[in-house]
Amino acid sequence: MPRKSKKTGRNYQLAKQNLDQIFDMLPDPIFVTDQHGNILLSNSTTALTIDMSLDQLLKSNVRDLVTNNYYTKSYTLEAVERKCVIKGELTTKLNLRQLSTSTPIMDEEGNVILVLTTGRTIDPGSMCVSPEKREQINRRKREVEYLRSYVLDRDTVVAESKSMRQLLLQAHTVAQTDSTVVLFGETGTGKEILAKYLHRHSKRAGEAFIAVNCATLPEHLVESELFGYEKGAFTGANAEGKIGLFEAAHRGTLFLDEIAELPLSLQSKLLRVLETYEVRRLGSHVDRKLDFRLIAATHKDLQKMTQDGTFRTDLFYRLNVIPIHIPPLRDRPEDIVALSFKFFEDFKKKYGPEIQLTPDTLGSFQKYNWPGNVRELRNAVERLVISSLQTYPSEQLVLDNQVHGLVSQYDSFRLAGLNGTLKQVTRALEERYIYQVLNECGGRMGEAADKLGIYRTVLYRKLKAFEKERSATK
């Protein structure tokens, strides 16, 4: 029975995660409340249509939303009271007119337990709103279109090493300013996550975070995507025109990843935008004044590119106000351990195996060079977790002939096989217990050190000593 209960709970968590993902992929507003109007589940589209964050929305009650003018009316509580489907029109804080449908879900005794509410935007062309408000609505729509896969609050920067802690201290200070930042680092070091960190800790945190990968935009569409276009600007253009990503980032943060891949023909236009903070859409004669914070990123040497003539010198100096260099993973072994535990816990929750990382696995991770950096480490951990789900026992899983397998957590402290002097056995038990605590703490060094009753520096020193001993015996 306990085994069944644990599996049921795990299945429930997986189902809820999948439901959250499905909800957030839906293009129209949708949310679920309890019988009192408390919002239990929603998608980001719903939050954006009423000009608030998803986290704020999930802490709200529909009655309070109406009282605070986020909606002109809510049909949710009416559906609870009348115990039937209720439909009607409403207007959101952004002057979006919607057709709302609230459907009560009842138990076997006929009591309402949940209400599912969906919305559909009525033709915005019929709305009498000011041009400024219309631009604000369009920016919000553009944000939904481009940021569906970006959930800022779920991305955290792991910084256990001294170099990353110093980098985060610098980033936190820089985040308070509006200065342009260029993030330099090898592929997979986490440049986009750091860009999100800068945005999340800035005065623009409540506004849009627009991420653009310059390397993936088709060259013939780069200009129209960045600058937008008026209706009829070119063959195949949207009949109503389209705002560009610069405009979508108005009052927020624009993140240009792989900036070195931007065509030379557009580098001069980007330079003009950064000097004037004005954008002119394709097919337009009007300059639009913008206010955004720019963060760029690249894995290439921009200064060398200026010497080669593949990157504009004037743009380089315009961008390179505050350069931040992210060290490769191989130069910060403490972060390898912390990230391994973080990814391991994430994938355990996703796939559900009852396993632990072994000291040998972590030791092999720390010795490996990680040319793909954090991205490669994440893939390796996922591969190990998935491999542990095999129906047949696996004695060893190999990553470049170095990484050893995972073992059941019930085997990790078995004393069988321990031999030698009391000092040797005590040492072996100490190592296993330290790694057990690290597993329990999800790789958080500070928390593990507190639980062990030692200083963080002592914990680091012991981990290095364990690694040296393993290397000496091989």
C-alpha positions, 0 to 999 in steps of 0.5 A: 500500500505505501508503494502505491500511495507514493506512485499515486502522489508522483503521478499526481505531480506529473499530471499537474505539471503537464496540466500547467504546461498545457494551460500555458500553451493555450492562446486564449485566457483560461483559469480555474477557481474554487467555489469561493473565487480563489484562482487555482490554475491559470495561463500567462495569457490571462495575466497579460490581458489584465496587466499583471504577472502570473504569480500575482494572478495565482494569489488573487480572488476574482471578486478582488480583481473586479473591485480593483478594476482588473475586470469590469465584471466576473461571471465565475461567482454567478456560475457558482450561485446558479450552478449553470454555465454563465456567459457574458462580455467584460472589459479588462484593465487594458480595454480588451473586450472579451466574451467570458464563459464560466462553467461550474464543475460539481461533485456527486451531491451537486455542490460546486467545487471548481469553476472553469472560465475561458475568454475570447477576445472580441475584435479589437478593431471595434474598441474605442481606445487611444493610439497609446493604449492600442500600442500597449495592448499590441506590445502585450500580445507580442509578448505572449507570442514570443515569450510563451516558453520563457518563465523567468521565475523558474530560472535560477543562477547557481553560484557556489564557486567564488567566481560566480558569486563575484559575478552575481554581485557585479550583476546585481549592482549592474541590474539597478542601472539602465546601462547596456550589458554584453554577456561574454561566455562559451556556448552553454554557460547560461548567458540567457539565464543571467540576462533574465537575472538582470531583468528580474532584479531591475526596475523594469522587472514588471515589464516585458523581457523580449529575447531574440536569438539573432542566429535563428532569425531568417536573414530576409526577415530580421529587419521586419521582425526587429523593426516591425512594418506597416500594413502593405509594406511588402508582399506577404505582409500581415494586412494589419501590420506588425510591431517589431521586437524593439517596440515589444520591449518598450519600458522593458528589457530587450535581450539580443542573443548571438549578437555577433550573428547580426548581418552587417547591413543591420548593425548600422540600423541597430546602432542608430536605434541605440543612439536615438532610441527611435524606431521606424517601421518598414513602410512608415515615415514616422519615428517612434520613441522607445525606452528599453534596456539592452542586454546582448550576448555572444560566445565570440570575440567581438573585438577581434571581429571588429579587426576582421571587419565582420563587426562594426567597430562603432557598434562594438563600443556602443554595446560594450558599456558593461562587459560581463564574462561568464567563466566556463564550467570547467573552471568552477568545480563547486558549481558542477556539484551544485548544478548536478544536484539541481538538475538531478532533483529536477529530473527525479521529480519529472521521472520519479526514480528513487535513486541518488548520485554517487560520489564516483559520479560526482567525482567523474563530473568534476574531472570532466572538461564539459566543452558544452558547459552547463547545457551538456551537464544538464543533458548528462544528468538527464541521460543518467536518470533516464538510464536508471529507469531501465528494467534491467540492472545497470552496473555502470553508465558511461559518460566519456568513459568516466562517469559511473552509474547511479545506485538505489538510495537504499544501497548507498549506505550499506556497510557490506564491503567496508573493511580496513582500519577503523580510520579507513572505515570511519573515513569511508562512512564520513564520505558517504554521509556527506554525500547523503546530506548533499543529496538531501539538500539538493547540492546546496553547499551552505545548507549542507554545511549547516546540517553537518555542523561545519563551515562551508570552506571545510565542506569544500576542503573535504570534497576535494580531499575525497576526490584526491583520494579516489584519484590516487587509488585509480 
